[in-house]
Amino acid sequence: MTVIRGATTIAEDTPEEIRAAVKELLEQIESRNALKRDEVVSIVFSSTSDIHSFYPAKAAREAGFESCSLFSAQEPDIDGGLRLCIRAMLFIEKNDTPHHVYLHGARALRKDVAQKFNVAIDGPAGSGKSTIARMLARDYHILYLDTGAMYRACALAALRAGVDIADEKQVCDLMRGVSLNVVYRDGEQHTMLGGEDVSDLIRTPEVSMAASAISKHISVRMKMVEKQREIAGKMSCVLDGRDIGTFVLPDADFKFFLTATPEVRAKRRADEMTAKGYTVDFEALKREIAERDRQDSTREIAPLKQADDAVLIDTSEMSVEEVLRTIKSKMQEKI
C-alpha cells in the first residue's frame, strides 16, 4: 500500500471552485504517479475551517473517482494557518515511490516537492532528443510531453481524410473537427486521435514527412502550441521538438539543443525502424532526413533553430548515458 499526499487552495469558498480544484489536484496526482483509477483504494480529504460550501469527496466523485471510497473531514482552526486549503491522501493498491503534488498556494506547504520547472529539448530528426527527454522525465519523476507526436497525429488525420496537406484551408477545415488528446498510462504518453490510440501508427516515414509539412500551417501550429503551453503551465515536464525553446516555451527553465551528423541521425532512425519491422532504404532515408531538415529550418512560422540561451550538445559520438549525464550536469550548474 502506498500513500500519496496532495494539497491545493481555492480563491473563494464556492462549489465551482472546489470542483475545479479537486479535479485538477487528482488528475495531476494521477499523471505524476502514472496511476490507473482502479488502483486507488480510497481518498481522504481534509479542508480548512473556512471551506463550507461543498464536500471535496463529492467533487472527487463527480470528477470520475467512482470505484474508491471517499471521505471528507474539516480541520480545526489554526492561527496563521493556510486559508482555503484542501488536502488529500490517496491510498494506492501498489508499492511504489509516491510523488506528492502541491498546487497553487499549497506549494508553500512542501517547497521541496512543489517547485515546477520545464525543460525544452530541441533538435533535428534523429538527434536523440526524444530518447533523452523520456529518460530525463523518468529520472526527475516529471511528465514527458512528446510534442512531435501531436503533429504526427494531425498528419495522420490529414492522410486518412485524403486532404491536400499543402492546402492550408483544407487542413484548417479538417483540424476543426479533429479530436486530439494526450493521455498518460503506466508512465507513457499515448496519443489519441478520435478515441483511437495511434501512438505506433504515427511513426511511419510517410507520416513523418507529412508532419513536417503540416506543421508549417499556422492553424495547426497554434492549436498544438496552445495545448502544449496549457499542459506545461500546470506541471513540471520535459518537452522536445524543434521550436520549444524559441517559440512554445521561450521562458523554459532549462533549454538544450541536440544535434548530430546527418549520417549518424539516419543510422539511428534506420535502426529504430528496423527494430519495429519496417524495411529500410538507408540512402532514401538520408534524403528524407535532409529534406525534413530543409523544411523545418525554412518554414515561416517558428522554424527549427537553436535558442540563444540553449546549451548546444553534439551527440554524434556520445552514448545516450553520456548525453543524459551532460544535461543533468548543466541543469545542476544552473540550479
Secondary structure as the mmCIF struct_conf table of DSSP 4:
data_model
#
loop_
_struct_conf.conf_type_id
_struct_conf.id
_struct_conf.beg_label_comp_id
_struct_conf.beg_label_asym_id
_struct_conf.beg_label_seq_id
_struct_conf.end_label_comp_id
_struct_conf.end_label_asym_id
_struct_conf.end_label_seq_id
STRN STRN1 THR A 2 THR A 9
BEND BEND1 ALA A 11 ASP A 13
HELX_RH_AL_P HELX_RH_AL_P1 PRO A 15 ASN A 33
TURN_TY1_P TURN_TY1_P1 ALA A 34 ALA A 34
HELX_RH_3T_P HELX_RH_3T_P1 ARG A 37 GLU A 39
STRN STRN2 VAL A 40 SER A 47
TURN_TY1_P TURN_TY1_P2 SER A 49 ASP A 50
BEND BEND2 SER A 53 PHE A 54
HELX_RH_AL_P HELX_RH_AL_P2 PRO A 56 GLU A 62
TURN_TY1_P TURN_TY1_P3 ALA A 63 GLY A 64
BEND BEND3 SER A 67 CYS A 68
STRN STRN3 SER A 69 GLN A 74
HELX_LH_PP_P HELX_LH_PP_P1 GLU A 75 ASP A 77
TURN_TY1_P TURN_TY1_P4 ASP A 79 GLY A 80
HELX_LH_PP_P HELX_LH_PP_P2 GLY A 81 LEU A 82
BEND BEND4 ARG A 83 LEU A 84
STRN STRN4 CYS A 85 ILE A 92
BEND BEND5 GLU A 93 LYS A 94
STRN STRN5 VAL A 101 TYR A 102
HELX_RH_3T_P HELX_RH_3T_P2 HIS A 104 LEU A 109
HELX_RH_AL_P HELX_RH_AL_P3 LYS A 111 ALA A 114
STRN STRN6 ASN A 118 ASP A 122
TURN_TY1_P TURN_TY1_P5 ALA A 125 GLY A 126
BEND BEND6 SER A 127 GLY A 128
HELX_RH_AL_P HELX_RH_AL_P4 LYS A 129 TYR A 140
TURN_TY1_P TURN_TY1_P6 HIS A 141 HIS A 141
STRN STRN7 LEU A 143 ASP A 146
HELX_RH_AL_P HELX_RH_AL_P5 THR A 147 ALA A 161
TURN_TY1_P TURN_TY1_P7 GLY A 162 GLY A 162
TURN_TY1_P TURN_TY1_P8 ILE A 165 ALA A 166
HELX_RH_AL_P HELX_RH_AL_P6 GLU A 168 ARG A 176
TURN_TY1_P TURN_TY1_P9 GLY A 177 GLY A 177
STRN STRN8 LEU A 180 ARG A 185
TURN_TY1_P TURN_TY1_P10 ASP A 186 GLY A 187
STRN STRN9 GLU A 188 LEU A 193
TURN_TY1_P TURN_TY1_P11 GLY A 194 GLY A 195
STRN STRN10 GLU A 196 ASP A 197
TURN_TY1_P TURN_TY1_P12 SER A 199 ASP A 200
HELX_RH_3T_P HELX_RH_3T_P3 LEU A 201 ARG A 203
BEND BEND7 THR A 204 THR A 204
HELX_RH_AL_P HELX_RH_AL_P7 PRO A 205 ILE A 214
TURN_TY1_P TURN_TY1_P13 SER A 215 LYS A 216
BEND BEND8 HIS A 217 HIS A 217
HELX_RH_AL_P HELX_RH_AL_P8 ILE A 218 LYS A 234
BEND BEND9 MET A 235 MET A 235
STRN STRN11 CYS A 237 GLY A 241
BEND BEND10 ARG A 242 ASP A 243
HELX_RH_PI_P HELX_RH_PI_P1 ILE A 244 VAL A 248
TURN_TY1_P TURN_TY1_P14 PRO A 250 ASP A 251
BEND BEND11 ASP A 253 ASP A 253
STRN STRN12 PHE A 254 THR A 259
HELX_RH_AL_P HELX_RH_AL_P9 PRO A 262 ALA A 275
TURN_TY1_P TURN_TY1_P15 LYS A 276 GLY A 277
HELX_RH_AL_P HELX_RH_AL_P10 PHE A 282 THR A 298
BEND BEND12 GLU A 300 ALA A 302
BEND BEND13 LEU A 304 LEU A 304
TURN_TY1_P TURN_TY1_P16 ASP A 308 ASP A 309
HELX_LH_PP_P HELX_LH_PP_P3 ALA A 310 ALA A 310
STRN STRN13 VAL A 311 ASP A 314
TURN_TY1_P TURN_TY1_P17 SER A 316 GLU A 317
HELX_RH_AL_P HELX_RH_AL_P11 VAL A 320 LYS A 334
#
